[in-house]
Amino acid sequence: MSVAPNKALYTILLLVFIAVPVANFLPFIGGGERGEARFDDDPEVYVAAADYAFSIWSVIFLGMLAFSWGIFSGKETAPTPALHRAIKALIVAGLASIAFVPISFTNNQTCGWLDILVHLIALIAAVKALRQHVAEQPTDSGWRWTYFAPSIYLGWISAAYVISTSLMVIELGADDIPERIQQTGAMFLVAVLFFIARWLISKADAFYGLTVIWALIAIGVKQPYPPGIRWIAWGAAATLGILILARILGKEKLFYAR
């Protein structure tokens, strides 16, 4: 069932995802020290990712701009209620991204965790609604490839939620918990991330899977000790890569939107 286009909603989506990269890169203007310093005082956790991994934000920002521009310019000729639900959820996620910038300077890990939780819930709702929209309005339009952006966004926020959960637990006093239990908890969080990615790969969302692979490799690079975390992260990444390769070789669908 299609509905009339909602130009006001599409305009808000575009404006939000123009504002998101501006807000996130603004702290780096003037040399970048202020922006880089906002994470310097974060406690060390066993699921932290190597710094290079955060470059994926550039892909997310550009992808969401392309997606938002496509929606705004009418690429979806038969919008559905599901598409409009997805857009509203993405607007919430974008606003949460903007709100995270000042939060990141406070070193309040609980507030950061709550912000990322809002991100996560909104993005789950958005991708679920986009999948419904695609099922109701299938098309061969090449523009549908821009749907990769919400999937990558969700994949990275899923990984960020694991890291943020660890930071919040430390803030609430987990440093008093024996180190072995902390390490076991970190391995458990990595395993949860792996099983979610495995499930979504089976549901034809290789972009989510590839993003989690990126995050898991970065966790392994960052965590030489204890070795178990590194090898679990890298083993999970390799397994997910094999699952995606198997879908390619079996000529199974890799991405639900195409």
Secondary structure, 3 states (H helix, E strand, C coil): CCCCCCHHHHHHHHHHHHHHHHHHHHHHCCCCHHHHHCCCCCCCCCCCCCHHHHHHHHHHHHHHHHHHHHHHCCCCCCCCHHHHHHHHHHHHHHHHHHHHHHHHCCCCHHHHHHHHHHHHHHHHHHHHHHHHHHHHCCCCCHHHHHHHHHHHHHHHHHHHHHHHHHHHHHHCCHHHCCHHHHHHHHHHHHHHHHHHHHHHHHCCEHHHHHHHHHHHHHHHHHCCCCHHHHHHHHHHHHHHHHHHHHHHHCCCCCECCC
